Amino acid sequence: MADTAPAKAWEDITEPESYDWNAILDGLNTYLRLRTTPIGMKLFETVEEMEAIKRIRRPGSIHTTDQIVGQASRLGWTVGITVEDLVGAQCGAVIGLHPQDDEWLGGERMKGVWYETETDTAAHQAAMEVVPYGRYKAMAVSPLAAGRLDPPDIALIYATPAQMILFINGLQWAGYRKLEWGCVGESSCADSWGRALKTREPSLSIPCFAERRYGGVMEDELLMAIPPKFLPKVIEGLGHLSANGLRYPIPPYGIQSDARAGLGASYSDK
């Protein structure tokens, strides 16, 4: 059956006037059975804007950005920060709250810890995708269900590899685009929220050691940072896949079974 209307190109997907967060979250949980709370992240040009968010928490001690994200995704908190709340330049620079100056670009503190030489550390810093410094003064995270960052700049979705590939399949259902990402290694928050905030494109990452040690990210989780305007497209695509029998959890077929019956259920003429 031919499509009734051509799919929108990705660049033509616009921000809706409002979001039905309940419908989006119901869709994600129905199709993917997520175990970690989907959250939003938003940057603010003034601290006062951030502090005006309803029931926002402010840290009482120094944290990594990973911990702040974890407080929203693992505890369901709405938390706002400035650069003074963060442990070092690396965290602040990724979200544009600290200058990406010569000292930061050198990455001296990583020498002998994550990378062998100063050349290696500088190459790593240069490879990171970050929000340019100067515009923003604060950041907040909050569960999407709370609706307090309406809309957030990006949504953060933690999922297992099996859940994540179906999420991506849903995103690619209509108006197909090949998705390509990179991996900077340590500081891979630059691959997820750094890249998504900078480019406003869906950005997948393998969470790094720091995200798992300090942010509570589980060892089988990947992270998708995605502008929320894409989420209705993902849900719609997942619905079509589900109707075709392509669902989570993905049941093992058996590595010694005759594959023709299983493949025939999906690819035979309808």
Accessible surface in RSA format (square Angstrom, percent):
REM  Atomic radii and reference values for relative SASA: ProtOr
REM  Chains: A
REM  Algorithm: Lee & Richards
REM  Probe-radius: 1.40
REM  Slices: 20
REM RES _ NUM      All-atoms   Total-Side   Main-Chain    Non-polar    All polar
REM                ABS   REL    ABS   REL    ABS   REL    ABS   REL    ABS   REL
RES MET A   1   236.25 122.3 148.43  98.2  87.83 209.1 124.89 106.2 111.37 147.5
RES ALA A   2    90.85  83.5  63.91  98.6  26.94  61.3  74.55 105.0  16.30  43.2
RES ASP A   3   127.47  89.3  97.41  97.0  30.06  71.1  24.16  56.9 103.31 103.0
RES THR A   4   145.92 103.8 104.41 105.9  41.51  98.9  83.82 112.6  62.10  93.9
RES ALA A   5    66.30  61.0  52.41  80.9  13.90  31.6  54.94  77.4  11.37  30.1
RES PRO A   6   129.17  94.1 104.59  95.3  24.58  89.4 114.18  94.3  14.99  93.2
RES ALA A   7    49.34  45.4  14.77  22.8  34.57  78.6  24.60  34.6  24.74  65.5
RES LYS A   8   125.92  61.4 113.72  69.8  12.20  29.1  81.67  73.5  44.25  47.1
RES ALA A   9    41.60  38.3  30.63  47.3  10.97  25.0  38.26  53.9   3.34   8.8
RES TRP A  10     7.16   2.9   3.75   1.8   3.41   8.0   3.91   2.1   3.25   5.3
RES GLU A  11   130.63  75.0  96.33  72.9  34.30  81.7  63.46 122.8  67.17  54.8
RES ASP A  12    79.34  55.6  71.77  71.4   7.57  17.9  18.60  43.8  60.75  60.6
RES ILE A  13    21.00  12.0  19.18  14.3   1.82   4.4  19.40  14.0   1.61   4.4
RES THR A  14    94.57  67.3  81.95  83.1  12.62  30.1  63.55  85.4  31.02  46.9
RES GLU A  15    88.13  50.6  64.52  48.8  23.62  56.2  39.69  76.8  48.44  39.6
RES PRO A  16    54.34  39.6  35.04  31.9  19.30  70.2  46.21  38.2   8.13  50.5
RES GLU A  17   188.51 108.2 145.04 109.7  43.47 103.5  67.07 129.7 121.43  99.1
RES SER A  18    85.39  72.2  68.37  91.2  17.03  39.2  37.54  79.9  47.86  67.0
RES TYR A  19    22.81  10.7   3.56   2.0  19.25  50.1   5.98   4.5  16.83  20.7
RES ASP A  20    92.40  64.7  78.53  78.2  13.87  32.8  37.99  89.4  54.41  54.3
RES TRP A  21    21.76   8.7  18.57   9.0   3.19   7.5  17.80   9.5   3.96   6.4
RES ASN A  22   107.28  74.0 104.10 100.6   3.18   7.7  21.66  52.1  85.62  82.8
RES ALA A  23    52.79  48.5  40.10  61.9  12.69  28.9  46.08  64.9   6.71  17.8
RES ILE A  24    10.04   5.7   9.36   7.0   0.68   1.6  10.04   7.2   0.00   0.0
RES LEU A  25    18.06  10.1  18.06  12.9   0.00   0.0  18.06  12.7   0.00   0.0
RES ASP A  26    91.50  64.1  88.69  88.3   2.81   6.6  25.06  59.0  66.44  66.3
RES GLY A  27     8.25  10.2   0.00   N/A   8.25  10.2   7.83  21.5   0.42   0.9
RES LEU A  28     0.00   0.0   0.00   0.0   0.00   0.0   0.00   0.0   0.00   0.0
RES ASN A  29    64.92  44.8  58.10  56.1   6.83  16.4  25.84  62.2  39.09  37.8
RES THR A  30    95.38  67.8  71.79  72.8  23.59  56.2  56.21  75.5  39.17  59.2
RES TYR A  31    60.21  28.1  53.81  30.6   6.40  16.7  22.86  17.2  37.35  46.0
RES LEU A  32     0.19   0.1   0.19   0.1   0.00   0.0   0.19   0.1   0.00   0.0
RES ARG A  33   146.69  61.6 130.72  66.6  15.97  38.0  45.02  61.5 101.67  61.6
RES LEU A  34    21.70  12.1   0.90   0.6  20.80  52.3   0.94   0.7  20.76  55.9
RES ARG A  35   127.82  53.7  86.00  43.8  41.82  99.6  60.21  82.3  67.61  41.0
RES THR A  36     7.26   5.2   1.50   1.5   5.76  13.7   5.28   7.1   1.98   3.0
RES THR A  37    52.32  37.2  45.81  46.4   6.51  15.5  19.89  26.7  32.43  49.0
RES PRO A  38    10.58   7.7   9.95   9.1   0.63   2.3  10.11   8.3   0.47   2.9
RES ILE A  39     0.00   0.0   0.00   0.0   0.00   0.0   0.00   0.0   0.00   0.0
RES GLY A  40     0.66   0.8   0.00   N/A   0.66   0.8   0.66   1.8   0.00   0.0
RES MET A  41     0.00   0.0   0.00   0.0   0.00   0.0   0.00   0.0   0.00   0.0
RES LYS A  42    50.43  24.6  50.43  30.9   0.00   0.0  29.51  26.6  20.92  22.3
RES LEU A  43     9.69   5.4   0.65   0.5   9.04  22.7   0.65   0.5   9.04  24.3
RES PHE A  44    17.39   8.7  14.97   9.3   2.42   6.3  17.39  10.5   0.00   0.0
RES GLU A  45    81.98  47.1  73.63  55.7   8.35  19.9  19.32  37.4  62.66  51.2
RES THR A  46    57.57  40.9  55.54  56.3   2.02   4.8  55.48  74.5   2.09   3.2
RES VAL A  47    44.19  29.1  42.83  38.8   1.36   3.3  42.83  37.2   1.36   3.7
RES GLU A  48   126.91  72.9 119.75  90.6   7.17  17.1  66.79 129.2  60.12  49.1
RES GLU A  49    89.68  51.5  78.63  59.5  11.06  26.3  37.26  72.1  52.42  42.8
RES MET A  50     0.00   0.0   0.00   0.0   0.00   0.0   0.00   0.0   0.00   0.0
RES GLU A  51    85.44  49.1  66.94  50.6  18.51  44.1  20.14  39.0  65.31  53.3
RES ALA A  52    83.70  77.0  47.11  72.7  36.59  83.2  59.00  83.1  24.70  65.4
RES ILE A  53    21.66  12.3  10.18   7.6  11.48  27.7  16.98  12.2   4.68  12.7
RES LYS A  54   146.28  71.4 132.86  81.5  13.42  32.0  84.89  76.4  61.40  65.4
RES ARG A  55   179.80  75.5 149.87  76.4  29.93  71.3  49.30  67.4 130.50  79.1
RES ILE A  56    30.38  17.3   8.21   6.1  22.17  53.4   8.21   5.9  22.17  60.2
RES ARG A  57   114.84  48.2 110.47  56.3   4.37  10.4  33.18  45.3  81.66  49.5
RES ARG A  58    90.20  37.9  63.90  32.6  26.30  62.6  38.63  52.8  51.57  31.3
RES PRO A  59    27.37  19.9   0.21   0.2  27.16  98.7   9.45   7.8  17.92 111.4
RES GLY A  60    86.45 106.6   0.00   N/A  86.45 106.6  42.81 117.5  43.64  97.7
RES SER A  61    67.23  56.8  55.11  73.5  12.13  27.9  48.33 102.9  18.90  26.5
RES ILE A  62   101.68  57.9  79.87  59.5  21.81  52.6  79.87  57.5  21.81  59.2
RES HIS A  63    31.92  17.4  30.66  21.3   1.26   3.2  23.04  23.7   8.88  10.3
RES THR A  64    18.51  13.2  18.42  18.7   0.08   0.2  18.42  24.7   0.08   0.1
RES THR A  65     2.18   1.5   2.18   2.2   0.00   0.0   2.18   2.9   0.00   0.0
RES ASP A  66    11.94   8.4   9.42   9.4   2.53   6.0   1.88   4.4  10.07  10.0
RES GLN A  67    51.72  28.9  48.59  35.5   3.14   7.5   6.67  14.2  45.05  34.2
RES ILE A  68     0.02   0.0   0.02   0.0   0.00   0.0   0.02   0.0   0.00   0.0
RES VAL A  69     1.20   0.8   1.20   1.1   0.00   0.0   1.20   1.0   0.00   0.0
RES GLY A  70     5.95   7.3   0.00   N/A   5.95   7.3   5.37  14.7   0.58   1.3
RES GLN A  71    29.90  16.7  28.59  20.9   1.31   3.1  10.08  21.5  19.82  15.0
RES ALA A  72     0.00   0.0   0.00   0.0   0.00   0.0   0.00   0.0   0.00   0.0
RES SER A  73     3.15   2.7   0.43   0.6   2.73   6.3   0.00   0.0   3.15   4.4
RES ARG A  74    70.80  29.7  36.86  18.8  33.93  80.8  40.18  54.9  30.61  18.6
RES LEU A  75   104.75  58.3  76.38  54.6  28.37  71.3  82.70  58.1  22.05  59.3
RES GLY A  76    39.43  48.6   0.00   N/A  39.43  48.6  15.86  43.5  23.57  52.8
RES TRP A  77    84.04  33.7  81.43  39.4   2.61   6.1  70.89  37.8  13.15  21.3
RES THR A  78     2.81   2.0   0.20   0.2   2.61   6.2   0.00   0.0   2.81   4.3
RES VAL A  79     2.06   1.4   2.04   1.8   0.02   0.1   2.04   1.8   0.02   0.1
RES GLY A  80     0.00   0.0   0.00   N/A   0.00   0.0   0.00   0.0   0.00   0.0
RES ILE A  81     0.02   0.0   0.02   0.0   0.00   0.0   0.02   0.0   0.00   0.0
RES THR A  82    11.55   8.2  11.55  11.7   0.00   0.0   7.92  10.6   3.63   5.5
RES VAL A  83    44.90  29.5  39.71  35.9   5.19  12.5  39.71  34.5   5.19  14.1
RES GLU A  84   128.12  73.6 108.60  82.2  19.52  46.5  70.94 137.2  57.18  46.7
RES ASP A  85    18.45  12.9  18.41  18.3   0.04   0.1   0.00   0.0  18.45  18.4
RES LEU A  86    13.07   7.3   0.20   0.1  12.88  32.4   0.20   0.1  12.88  34.7
RES VAL A  87    93.92  61.8  70.56  63.9  23.36  56.3  71.16  61.8  22.76  61.7
RES GLY A  88    23.09  28.5   0.00   N/A  23.09  28.5  21.74  59.7   1.34   3.0
RES ALA A  89    36.31  33.4  26.16  40.4  10.15  23.1  26.92  37.9   9.39  24.9
RES GLN A  90    46.00  25.7  43.18  31.6   2.82   6.7  37.65  80.1   8.35   6.3
RES CYS A  91    19.59  14.8  16.68  18.6   2.91   6.8   2.20   5.6  17.39  18.7
RES GLY A  92     0.00   0.0   0.00   N/A   0.00   0.0   0.00   0.0   0.00   0.0
RES ALA A  93     0.00   0.0   0.00   0.0   0.00   0.0   0.00   0.0   0.00   0.0
RES VAL A  94     0.96   0.6   0.96   0.9   0.00   0.0   0.96   0.8   0.00   0.0
RES ILE A  95     0.03   0.0   0.03   0.0   0.00   0.0   0.03   0.0   0.00   0.0
RES GLY A  96     0.00   0.0   0.00   N/A   0.00   0.0   0.00   0.0   0.00   0.0
RES LEU A  97     9.91   5.5   1.31   0.9   8.60  21.6   1.98   1.4   7.93  21.3
RES HIS A  98    47.07  25.7  46.81  32.5   0.26   0.7  23.68  24.4  23.40  27.2
RES PRO A  99    45.93  33.5  45.73  41.7   0.20   0.7  45.93  37.9   0.00   0.0
RES GLN A 100    44.18  24.7  24.77  18.1  19.41  46.2  12.87  27.4  31.31  23.7
RES ASP A 101    60.41  42.3  50.17  49.9  10.24  24.2  36.42  85.7  23.99  23.9
RES ASP A 102   125.65  88.0 113.19 112.7  12.46  29.5  39.13  92.1  86.52  86.3
RES GLU A 103   149.11  85.6 131.36  99.4  17.74  42.2  57.54 111.3  91.57  74.8
RES TRP A 104    13.79   5.5   7.58   3.7   6.22  14.6  13.36   7.1   0.44   0.7
RES LEU A 105    71.37  39.7  69.97  50.1   1.41   3.5  70.23  49.3   1.14   3.1
RES GLY A 106    29.74  36.7   0.00   N/A  29.74  36.7  26.43  72.5   3.32   7.4
RES GLY A 107     9.90  12.2   0.00   N/A   9.90  12.2   9.90  27.2   0.00   0.0
RES GLU A 108   102.03  58.6  95.85  72.5   6.18  14.7  58.70 113.5  43.32  35.4
RES ARG A 109   210.76  88.5 189.19  96.4  21.57  51.4  87.72 119.9 123.03  74.6
RES MET A 110    24.99  12.9  24.08  15.9   0.92   2.2  24.95  21.2   0.05   0.1
RES LYS A 111    89.36  43.6  73.92  45.4  15.44  36.8  33.30  30.0  56.06  59.7
RES GLY A 112    67.16  82.8   0.00   N/A  67.16  82.8  33.52  92.0  33.64  75.3
RES VAL A 113   108.69  71.5  76.36  69.1  32.33  77.9  80.74  70.2  27.95  75.8
RES TRP A 114   110.63  44.4  86.58  41.9  24.05  56.5  75.14  40.1  35.49  57.6
RES TYR A 115    49.62  23.2  41.32  23.5   8.29  21.6  47.18  35.5   2.44   3.0
RES GLU A 116   143.02  82.1 121.42  91.9  21.60  51.4  45.47  88.0  97.55  79.6
RES THR A 117    55.34  39.4  54.74  55.5   0.61   1.4  52.47  70.5   2.87   4.3
RES GLU A 118    96.24  55.3  92.46  69.9   3.79   9.0  26.18  50.6  70.06  57.2
RES THR A 119   106.64  75.8  99.05 100.4   7.58  18.1  68.25  91.7  38.39  58.0
RES ASP A 120    56.22  39.4  51.42  51.2   4.80  11.3   9.99  23.5  46.23  46.1
RES THR A 121     0.02   0.0   0.02   0.0   0.00   0.0   0.00   0.0   0.02   0.0
RES ALA A 122    40.16  36.9  37.03  57.1   3.13   7.1  37.49  52.8   2.67   7.1
RES ALA A 123    62.03  57.0  47.40  73.1  14.63  33.3  56.06  79.0   5.97  15.8
RES HIS A 124    12.16   6.6   4.86   3.4   7.30  18.7  11.53  11.9   0.63   0.7
RES GLN A 125     4.33   2.4   2.61   1.9   1.71   4.1   0.00   0.0   4.33   3.3
RES ALA A 126    77.53  71.3  46.87  72.3  30.66  69.7  51.63  72.7  25.90  68.6
RES ALA A 127    59.10  54.3  35.17  54.3  23.92  54.4  46.32  65.2  12.77  33.8
RES MET A 128    11.62   6.0   0.00   0.0  11.62  27.7   0.00   0.0  11.62  15.4
RES GLU A 129    54.43  31.3  53.90  40.8   0.53   1.3  21.44  41.5  32.99  26.9
RES VAL A 130    18.58  12.2  16.20  14.7   2.38   5.7  16.20  14.1   2.38   6.4
RES VAL A 131     6.07   4.0   6.07   5.5   0.00   0.0   6.07   5.3   0.00   0.0
RES PRO A 132    88.36  64.4  82.45  75.2   5.91  21.5  85.84  70.9   2.53  15.7
RES TYR A 133   105.02  49.0  77.36  44.0  27.66  72.0  43.50  32.7  61.52  75.8
RES GLY A 134    45.40  56.0   0.00   N/A  45.40  56.0  23.97  65.8  21.43  48.0
RES ARG A 135   152.01  63.8 135.15  68.9  16.86  40.1  53.04  72.5  98.97  60.0
RES TYR A 136    25.99  12.1  23.94  13.6   2.05   5.3  13.20   9.9  12.80  15.8
RES LYS A 137   104.04  50.8  96.39  59.1   7.65  18.2  62.88  56.6  41.16  43.8
RES ALA A 138     0.00   0.0   0.00   0.0   0.00   0.0   0.00   0.0   0.00   0.0
RES MET A 139     0.01   0.0   0.00   0.0   0.01   0.0   0.00   0.0   0.01   0.0
RES ALA A 140     0.00   0.0   0.00   0.0   0.00   0.0   0.00   0.0   0.00   0.0
RES VAL A 141     0.00   0.0   0.00   0.0   0.00   0.0   0.00   0.0   0.00   0.0
RES SER A 142     1.80   1.5   0.82   1.1   0.98   2.3   0.82   1.7   0.98   1.4
RES PRO A 143    13.25   9.7  11.44  10.4   1.81   6.6  11.44   9.4   1.81  11.2
RES LEU A 144     6.09   3.4   2.34   1.7   3.75   9.4   5.90   4.1   0.19   0.5
RES ALA A 145    67.83  62.4  42.56  65.7  25.27  57.5  42.56  59.9  25.27  66.9
RES ALA A 146    44.95  41.3  11.11  17.1  33.83  77.0  22.68  31.9  22.27  59.0
RES GLY A 147    31.72  39.1   0.00   N/A  31.72  39.1  14.17  38.9  17.55  39.3
RES ARG A 148    70.32  29.5  47.24  24.1  23.08  54.9  12.63  17.3  57.69  35.0
RES LEU A 149     9.28   5.2   3.79   2.7   5.49  13.8   5.59   3.9   3.69   9.9
RES ASP A 150    87.72  61.4  53.41  53.2  34.31  81.1  16.46  38.7  71.26  71.1
RES PRO A 151    46.14  33.6  45.85  41.8   0.28   1.0  45.85  37.9   0.28   1.8
RES PRO A 152     5.84   4.3   1.78   1.6   4.07  14.8   1.85   1.5   4.00  24.9
RES ASP A 153    27.32  19.1  19.83  19.7   7.49  17.7   4.46  10.5  22.86  22.8
RES ILE A 154     0.00   0.0   0.00   0.0   0.00   0.0   0.00   0.0   0.00   0.0
RES ALA A 155     0.00   0.0   0.00   0.0   0.00   0.0   0.00   0.0   0.00   0.0
RES LEU A 156     0.00   0.0   0.00   0.0   0.00   0.0   0.00   0.0   0.00   0.0
RES ILE A 157     0.30   0.2   0.25   0.2   0.05   0.1   0.30   0.2   0.00   0.0
RES TYR A 158     5.84   2.7   3.28   1.9   2.56   6.7   0.03   0.0   5.81   7.2
RES ALA A 159     3.50   3.2   0.40   0.6   3.09   7.0   3.50   4.9   0.00   0.0
RES THR A 160    19.56  13.9  19.54  19.8   0.02   0.0  18.92  25.4   0.64   1.0
RES PRO A 161    75.64  55.1  70.48  64.3   5.15  18.7  71.65  59.2   3.98  24.8
RES ALA A 162    39.34  36.2  32.28  49.8   7.06  16.1  37.17  52.3   2.18   5.8
RES GLN A 163     7.25   4.1   7.25   5.3   0.00   0.0   0.00   0.0   7.25   5.5
RES MET A 164     1.91   1.0   1.91   1.3   0.00   0.0   1.86   1.6   0.05   0.1
RES ILE A 165    85.29  48.5  84.00  62.6   1.29   3.1  84.81  61.1   0.48   1.3
RES LEU A 166    12.87   7.2  12.87   9.2   0.00   0.0  12.87   9.0   0.00   0.0
RES PHE A 167     0.54   0.3   0.54   0.3   0.00   0.0   0.54   0.3   0.00   0.0
RES ILE A 168    15.79   9.0  15.79  11.8   0.00   0.0  15.79  11.4   0.00   0.0
RES ASN A 169    50.09  34.5  45.43  43.9   4.66  11.2   8.77  21.1  41.33  39.9
RES GLY A 170     0.32   0.4   0.00   N/A   0.32   0.4   0.00   0.0   0.32   0.7
RES LEU A 171     0.00   0.0   0.00   0.0   0.00   0.0   0.00   0.0   0.00   0.0
RES GLN A 172    31.52  17.6  26.79  19.6   4.74  11.3   4.80  10.2  26.72  20.3
RES TRP A 173   109.28  43.9  80.17  38.8  29.11  68.4  73.97  39.4  35.31  57.3
RES ALA A 174    37.24  34.2  31.02  47.9   6.22  14.2  36.83  51.9   0.41   1.1
RES GLY A 175    27.88  34.4   0.00   N/A  27.88  34.4  18.21  50.0   9.68  21.7
RES TYR A 176   150.60  70.3 120.11  68.3  30.49  79.3  93.58  70.3  57.01  70.3
RES ARG A 177    81.68  34.3  77.50  39.5   4.18   9.9  35.54  48.6  46.14  28.0
RES LYS A 178   138.47  67.6 124.68  76.5  13.79  32.8  75.03  67.5  63.45  67.6
RES LEU A 179    30.02  16.7  10.35   7.4  19.66  49.4  11.69   8.2  18.32  49.3
RES GLU A 180   120.99  69.5 103.44  78.3  17.55  41.8  34.35  66.4  86.64  70.7
RES TRP A 181    73.72  29.6  32.27  15.6  41.45  97.3  36.45  19.4  37.27  60.5
RES GLY A 182    52.35  64.6   0.00   N/A  52.35  64.6  37.98 104.2  14.37  32.2
RES CYS A 183    85.41  64.6  49.46  55.2  35.95  84.5  29.02  73.5  56.39  60.8
RES VAL A 184    25.58  16.8   8.76   7.9  16.82  40.5  16.30  14.2   9.28  25.2
RES GLY A 185    32.85  40.5   0.00   N/A  32.85  40.5  31.32  85.9   1.53   3.4
RES GLU A 186    18.25  10.5  10.90   8.2   7.35  17.5   2.76   5.3  15.49  12.6
RES SER A 187     8.13   6.9   3.28   4.4   4.85  11.2   5.33  11.3   2.80   3.9
RES SER A 188     0.36   0.3   0.36   0.5   0.00   0.0   0.36   0.8   0.00   0.0
RES CYS A 189    13.43  10.2  13.43  15.0   0.00   0.0   0.00   0.0  13.43  14.5
RES ALA A 190     0.11   0.1   0.00   0.0   0.11   0.2   0.00   0.0   0.11   0.3
RES ASP A 191    12.05   8.4  10.47  10.4   1.58   3.7   2.34   5.5   9.70   9.7
RES SER A 192     0.00   0.0   0.00   0.0   0.00   0.0   0.00   0.0   0.00   0.0
RES TRP A 193     1.49   0.6   1.49   0.7   0.00   0.0   0.86   0.5   0.64   1.0
RES GLY A 194     0.00   0.0   0.00   N/A   0.00   0.0   0.00   0.0   0.00   0.0
RES ARG A 195    46.52  19.5  46.52  23.7   0.00   0.0   5.17   7.1  41.36  25.1
RES ALA A 196     0.00   0.0   0.00   0.0   0.00   0.0   0.00   0.0   0.00   0.0
RES LEU A 197     7.21   4.0   0.00   0.0   7.21  18.1   0.00   0.0   7.21  19.4
RES LYS A 198   104.12  50.8  75.74  46.5  28.39  67.6  39.99  36.0  64.13  68.3
RES THR A 199    50.99  36.3  26.66  27.0  24.32  58.0  33.93  45.6  17.05  25.8
RES ARG A 200    90.94  38.2  86.61  44.2   4.33  10.3  46.81  64.0  44.13  26.7
RES GLU A 201    52.68  30.2  52.68  39.9   0.00   0.0  17.12  33.1  35.56  29.0
RES PRO A 202     3.02   2.2   0.71   0.7   2.30   8.4   0.71   0.6   2.30  14.3
RES SER A 203     0.00   0.0   0.00   0.0   0.00   0.0   0.00   0.0   0.00   0.0
RES LEU A 204    30.95  17.2  28.60  20.5   2.35   5.9  28.60  20.1   2.35   6.3
RES SER A 205     4.49   3.8   0.00   0.0   4.49  10.3   4.49   9.6   0.00   0.0
RES ILE A 206   105.81  60.2 101.33  75.5   4.48  10.8 101.33  73.0   4.48  12.2
RES PRO A 207     4.04   2.9   0.00   0.0   4.04  14.7   0.00   0.0   4.04  25.1
RES CYS A 208    13.01   9.8   4.29   4.8   8.72  20.5  11.08  28.1   1.93   2.1
RES PHE A 209   118.39  59.2 106.99  66.3  11.40  29.7 112.08  68.0   6.31  18.1
RES ALA A 210    22.15  20.4  22.12  34.1   0.03   0.1  22.15  31.2   0.00   0.0
RES GLU A 211     1.51   0.9   1.51   1.1   0.00   0.0   1.51   2.9   0.00   0.0
RES ARG A 212    64.52  27.1  50.58  25.8  13.94  33.2  35.68  48.8  28.84  17.5
RES ARG A 213   159.59  67.0 123.91  63.2  35.69  85.0  27.72  37.9 131.88  79.9
RES TYR A 214   102.96  48.1  87.86  50.0  15.10  39.3  56.66  42.6  46.31  57.1
RES GLY A 215     5.39   6.6   0.00   N/A   5.39   6.6   3.17   8.7   2.22   5.0
RES GLY A 216    41.35  51.0   0.00   N/A  41.35  51.0  31.62  86.8   9.74  21.8
RES VAL A 217     8.92   5.9   2.15   2.0   6.76  16.3   2.15   1.9   6.76  18.3
RES MET A 218    77.37  40.1  71.13  47.1   6.25  14.9  47.71  40.6  29.66  39.3
RES GLU A 219   164.21  94.3 137.28 103.9  26.93  64.1  50.30  97.3 113.91  93.0
RES ASP A 220    61.18  42.9  52.32  52.1   8.86  20.9  38.30  90.1  22.88  22.8
RES GLU A 221     2.21   1.3   1.27   1.0   0.95   2.3   0.37   0.7   1.84   1.5
RES LEU A 222    33.95  18.9  33.95  24.3   0.00   0.0  33.95  23.8   0.00   0.0
RES LEU A 223     0.00   0.0   0.00   0.0   0.00   0.0   0.00   0.0   0.00   0.0
RES MET A 224     0.00   0.0   0.00   0.0   0.00   0.0   0.00   0.0   0.00   0.0
RES ALA A 225     0.00   0.0   0.00   0.0   0.00   0.0   0.00   0.0   0.00   0.0
RES ILE A 226     0.00   0.0   0.00   0.0   0.00   0.0   0.00   0.0   0.00   0.0
RES PRO A 227     5.09   3.7   5.09   4.6   0.00   0.0   5.09   4.2   0.00   0.0
RES PRO A 228     1.77   1.3   1.77   1.6   0.00   0.0   1.77   1.5   0.00   0.0
RES LYS A 229    48.11  23.5  42.52  26.1   5.59  13.3   6.82   6.1  41.29  44.0
RES PHE A 230     3.68   1.8   3.68   2.3   0.00   0.0   3.68   2.2   0.00   0.0
RES LEU A 231     0.00   0.0   0.00   0.0   0.00   0.0   0.00   0.0   0.00   0.0
RES PRO A 232    60.68  44.2  52.88  48.2   7.80  28.4  56.44  46.6   4.25  26.4
RES LYS A 233    31.58  15.4  23.94  14.7   7.65  18.2  23.20  20.9   8.39   8.9
RES VAL A 234     0.00   0.0   0.00   0.0   0.00   0.0   0.00   0.0   0.00   0.0
RES ILE A 235    31.12  17.7  29.98  22.3   1.14   2.8  29.98  21.6   1.14   3.1
RES GLU A 236   113.36  65.1 101.72  77.0  11.64  27.7  38.61  74.7  74.75  61.0
RES GLY A 237     0.84   1.0   0.00   N/A   0.84   1.0   0.46   1.2   0.38   0.9
RES LEU A 238     6.25   3.5   4.81   3.4   1.44   3.6   4.81   3.4   1.44   3.9
RES GLY A 239    20.91  25.8   0.00   N/A  20.91  25.8  14.19  38.9   6.72  15.1
RES HIS A 240    76.60  41.9  72.90  50.7   3.70   9.5  47.33  48.8  29.27  34.1
RES LEU A 241    16.39   9.1  16.39  11.7   0.00   0.0  16.39  11.5   0.00   0.0
RES SER A 242    20.83  17.6  20.74  27.7   0.09   0.2   4.49   9.6  16.34  22.9
RES ALA A 243    85.82  78.9  46.66  72.0  39.16  89.1  57.56  81.1  28.26  74.9
RES ASN A 244    61.77  42.6  46.02  44.5  15.75  37.9  12.11  29.1  49.66  48.0
RES GLY A 245    43.27  53.4   0.00   N/A  43.27  53.4  17.49  48.0  25.79  57.8
RES LEU A 246    78.74  43.9  71.70  51.3   7.03  17.7  75.66  53.1   3.08   8.3
RES ARG A 247   132.67  55.7 123.18  62.8   9.49  22.6  45.21  61.8  87.47  53.0
RES TYR A 248    46.58  21.7  38.60  22.0   7.98  20.8   9.30   7.0  37.28  46.0
RES PRO A 249    70.30  51.2  63.87  58.2   6.43  23.4  63.87  52.7   6.43  40.0
RES ILE A 250    93.74  53.3  76.39  56.9  17.34  41.8  76.39  55.0  17.34  47.1
RES PRO A 251   105.31  76.7  90.62  82.6  14.69  53.4  95.18  78.6  10.13  62.9
RES PRO A 252   133.20  97.1  99.66  90.8  33.54 121.9 110.67  91.4  22.53 140.1
RES TYR A 253   114.33  53.4  88.77  50.5  25.56  66.5  84.14  63.2  30.19  37.2
RES GLY A 254    41.74  51.5   0.00   N/A  41.74  51.5  28.92  79.4  12.82  28.7
RES ILE A 255   182.66 103.9 143.85 107.2  38.81  93.5 151.40 109.0  31.27  84.9
RES GLN A 256   177.98  99.5 140.43 102.6  37.55  89.4  48.74 103.7 129.24  98.0
RES SER A 257    60.80  51.4  36.83  49.2  23.97  55.2  20.35  43.3  40.45  56.7
RES ASP A 258    79.91  56.0  59.93  59.6  19.99  47.3  47.41 111.6  32.51  32.4
RES ALA A 259    51.77  47.6  46.36  71.5   5.41  12.3  46.68  65.7   5.09  13.5
RES ARG A 260   186.83  78.4 178.14  90.8   8.69  20.7  83.53 114.2 103.30  62.6
RES ALA A 261    78.39  72.1  55.81  86.1  22.59  51.4  67.93  95.7  10.46  27.7
RES GLY A 262    26.13  32.2   0.00   N/A  26.13  32.2  18.14  49.8   7.99  17.9
RES LEU A 263   101.07  56.3  99.52  71.2   1.56   3.9 100.36  70.5   0.72   1.9
RES GLY A 264    27.97  34.5   0.00   N/A  27.97  34.5  26.37  72.4   1.60   3.6
RES ALA A 265    84.59  77.8  49.91  77.0  34.68  78.9  61.87  87.1  22.72  60.2
RES SER A 266    37.69  31.9  25.37  33.9  12.32  28.4  10.42  22.2  27.27  38.2
RES TYR A 267   171.96  80.3 143.70  81.8  28.26  73.5 100.36  75.4  71.60  88.3
RES SER A 268    64.74  54.7  49.73  66.4  15.01  34.6  41.78  89.0  22.97  32.2
RES ASP A 269   149.03 104.4 117.85 117.3  31.17  73.7  39.78  93.6 109.25 109.0
RES LYS A 270   195.23  95.2 115.64  71.0  79.60 189.5 133.73 120.4  61.50  65.5
END  Absolute sums over single chains surface
CHAIN  1 A    14159.3      10870.2       3289.2       7917.0       6242.4
END  Absolute sums over all chains
TOTAL         14159.3      10870.2       3289.2       7917.0       6242.4
